[in-house]
Amino acid sequence: MGLFARNYEEWLQRNIEEEKNPRRRELLDRGLGHSSVEFLRSCWYPTVGNFDHLYPEWEVRDIYNSIRYLDLAYMPGGAKGCIEIQYFRSHARDIGVTRFKDLCKKHSMLALDDWTMLSIAYLSVTEEPEYCKQMILAFIGKFISTPISSDLDWAEAETLRFARRQTRPFTAPELAAHLRLSDRHTRRVLYRLVERNLLRVASGNQRYRTFQLRLA
């Protein structure tokens, strides 16, 4: 059994054992859907390296007191993040009018209840995993509440804040424009953060070209 499979099974079993709600426990006992498992295997786990604060088939109630289930809820420190894996239909009518309206209501309810939504197409999971990984980094960056270390200077601290807001790897010139520093000074800031394992190099060997926030 590989590392992902072992950690996935432990995580799912822990959710089952800790769940007091029989409805959700029954859902978890059946196992997660293929799309959710593939998203976790191909995108989430390679990016984050763990399943901390992540809850599958999370139960919520809407304004009409109807029960809804989220594919994955991400809730560090009481925050509310929702990840939904969407299947593509060749014709909109395949969903059905009632199902389509209900899906719109669900997403509206979650937005009004202050959930941060991340909708990922299953085709993106299978065909564009790198895009999905970038979206995961940006999504998690919205919930990072760990205070910036006091031993960072202002440029290093602002670079980490900048990295948390990005949906893709960023370049030194982009950061330099944001910080209003020279390219040379900006690269020194980036290299120091890479050395401290706070950023990672997304591309480039001899000369680093793009950077991302390091989460694991």
MITIPA-839448 format. One line per field, with one value per residue (C-alpha): residue number from 1; x, y, z. Coordinates in nm, 2 decimals, decimal comma, padded with zeros to 4 digits. Example, Ala and Ser with C-alpha at 12.3 -4.5 7.8 and 13.67 -1.06 7.14 Angstrom:
BEGIN
n [1	2]
u [01,23	01,37]
v [-00,45	-00,11]
w [00,78	00,71]
END
This chain:
BEGIN
n [1	2	3	4	5	6	7	8	9	10	11	12	13	14	15	16	17	18	19	20	21	22	23	24	25	26	27	28	29	30	31	32	33	34	35	36	37	38	39	40	41	42	43	44	45	46	47	48	49	50	51	52	53	54	55	56	57	58	59	60	61	62	63	64	65	66	67	68	69	70	71	72	73	74	75	76	77	78	79	80	81	82	83	84	85	86	87	88	89	90	91	92	93	94	95	96	97	98	99	100	101	102	103	104	105	106	107	108	109	110	111	112	113	114	115	116	117	118	119	120	121	122	123	124	125	126	127	128	129	130	131	132	133	134	135	136	137	138	139	140	141	142	143	144	145	146	147	148	149	150	151	152	153	154	155	156	157	158	159	160	161	162	163	164	165	166	167	168	169	170	171	172	173	174	175	176	177	178	179	180	181	182	183	184	185	186	187	188	189	190	191	192	193	194	195	196	197	198	199	200	201	202	203	204	205	206	207	208	209	210	211	212	213	214	215	216]
u [00,00	00,14	00,18	-00,14	-00,35	-00,24	-00,30	-00,62	-00,76	-00,65	-00,81	-01,14	-01,16	-01,09	-01,38	-01,60	-01,50	-01,54	-01,87	-02,18	-02,43	-02,56	-02,65	-02,30	-02,14	-02,35	-02,23	-01,87	-01,90	-01,99	-01,67	-01,61	-01,70	-01,45	-01,42	-01,34	-01,08	-00,91	-00,90	-00,74	-00,49	-00,39	-00,42	-00,47	-00,23	00,07	00,01	-00,06	00,09	-00,18	-00,56	-00,55	-00,88	-01,04	-01,38	-01,55	-01,93	-01,97	-02,33	-02,49	-02,84	-02,97	-03,21	-03,51	-03,36	-03,29	-02,98	-02,69	-02,36	-02,04	-01,79	-01,51	-01,51	-01,19	-01,22	-00,90	-00,96	-01,34	-01,30	-01,55	-01,41	-01,60	-01,46	-01,70	-01,59	-01,82	-01,89	-01,92	-02,24	-02,25	-02,60	-02,73	-03,06	-02,88	-02,87	-03,24	-03,41	-03,48	-03,13	-02,98	-03,20	-03,11	-02,74	-02,77	-02,96	-02,69	-02,41	-02,60	-02,68	-02,32	-02,20	-02,45	-02,34	-01,99	-01,84	-01,55	-01,62	-01,38	-01,55	-01,33	-01,43	-01,35	-01,20	-00,95	-00,86	-00,78	-00,64	-00,51	-00,38	-00,12	-00,39	-00,59	-00,28	-00,24	-00,60	-00,56	-00,26	-00,46	-00,77	-00,57	-00,39	-00,72	-00,74	-00,38	-00,40	-00,05	00,10	00,40	00,72	00,85	01,20	01,11	01,17	00,89	00,98	00,98	00,66	00,48	00,62	00,45	00,12	00,16	00,22	-00,09	-00,31	-00,18	-00,37	-00,05	00,33	00,46	00,78	01,04	00,95	00,58	00,68	00,93	00,65	00,43	00,71	00,85	01,20	01,47	01,47	01,81	01,68	01,36	01,55	01,75	01,42	01,29	01,60	01,60	01,24	01,32	01,61	01,38	01,13	00,86	00,85	00,92	01,06	00,79	01,01	01,38	01,70	02,01	01,80	01,48	01,19	00,87	00,78	00,49	00,39	00,52	00,25	00,41]
v [00,00	00,34	00,64	00,81	00,50	00,44	00,80	00,82	00,51	00,63	00,97	00,83	00,58	00,85	01,06	00,75	00,68	01,04	01,10	01,09	01,16	00,83	00,99	01,11	00,80	00,58	00,79	00,76	00,38	00,35	00,52	00,84	00,88	00,82	01,19	01,29	01,02	01,10	01,47	01,38	01,14	01,35	01,70	01,76	01,51	01,59	01,96	01,97	01,64	01,57	01,57	01,81	02,01	01,83	01,66	01,45	01,44	01,73	01,79	02,14	02,27	02,54	02,82	02,58	02,34	02,09	01,87	01,93	01,74	01,90	01,68	01,82	02,08	02,25	02,41	02,51	02,71	02,73	02,87	02,75	02,63	02,40	02,20	02,05	01,83	01,88	01,63	01,76	01,68	01,69	01,85	02,07	01,88	01,57	01,73	01,79	02,12	02,04	01,92	02,22	02,46	02,28	02,30	02,67	02,70	02,50	02,72	03,04	02,92	02,83	03,17	03,36	03,15	03,27	02,95	03,00	02,79	02,60	02,43	02,19	02,02	01,65	01,69	01,94	01,68	01,42	01,65	01,96	01,85	02,13	02,39	02,22	02,22	02,60	02,66	02,45	02,66	02,98	02,83	02,72	03,06	03,23	03,03	03,05	03,23	03,16	03,49	03,61	03,53	03,84	03,77	03,84	04,19	04,38	04,26	03,90	03,92	04,10	03,84	03,57	03,76	03,81	03,44	03,34	03,54	03,39	03,14	03,04	03,05	03,41	03,55	03,78	04,08	04,04	04,05	04,34	04,55	04,47	04,55	04,84	04,70	04,62	04,28	04,20	04,29	04,10	03,78	03,80	03,81	03,51	03,30	03,36	03,25	02,94	02,86	02,88	02,65	02,91	02,93	02,66	02,69	02,61	02,62	02,67	02,49	02,70	03,02	03,01	03,15	03,11	03,06	02,94	02,92	02,60	02,42	02,08]
w [00,00	-00,10	00,12	-00,02	00,01	00,37	00,48	00,29	00,46	00,81	00,75	00,62	00,91	01,16	01,02	01,05	01,41	01,52	01,36	01,59	01,31	01,17	00,84	00,76	00,91	00,68	00,38	00,48	00,53	00,17	00,07	-00,12	-00,49	-00,76	-00,85	-00,49	-00,44	-00,77	-00,67	-00,34	-00,50	-00,80	-00,67	-00,30	-00,15	-00,38	-00,30	00,07	00,19	00,45	00,51	00,81	00,86	00,56	00,61	00,34	00,29	00,54	00,64	00,65	00,66	00,43	00,51	00,46	00,71	00,43	00,46	00,22	00,18	00,07	-00,13	00,10	00,37	00,47	00,81	00,98	01,29	01,24	00,88	00,62	00,28	00,05	-00,24	-00,50	-00,78	-01,08	-01,36	-01,71	-01,90	-02,28	-02,27	-01,99	-02,00	-01,88	-01,53	-01,53	-01,46	-01,10	-01,03	-01,20	-00,99	-00,67	-00,75	-00,79	-00,47	-00,29	-00,41	-00,33	00,02	00,09	-00,04	00,18	00,48	00,42	00,28	00,04	-00,26	-00,48	-00,77	-00,97	-01,29	-01,29	-01,64	-01,48	-01,22	-01,49	-01,76	-01,58	-01,24	-01,22	-01,26	-00,98	-00,76	-00,81	-00,72	-00,41	-00,30	-00,35	-00,18	00,13	00,13	00,22	00,54	00,66	01,00	01,13	01,21	01,01	01,20	01,38	01,26	00,89	00,76	00,59	00,24	00,34	00,53	00,24	00,00	00,20	00,20	-00,17	-00,23	-00,03	-00,27	-00,59	-00,80	-01,00	-00,95	-00,96	-01,10	-00,94	-01,17	-01,06	-00,70	-00,76	-00,91	-00,60	-00,35	-00,56	-00,52	-00,77	-00,93	-00,77	-00,42	-00,48	-00,58	-00,26	-00,06	-00,26	-00,21	00,16	00,19	-00,02	00,21	00,51	00,34	00,34	-00,04	-00,30	-00,65	-00,90	-01,21	-01,30	-01,21	-01,26	-01,23	-01,04	-01,26	-01,06	-00,70	-00,48	-00,12	00,05	00,24	00,31]
END
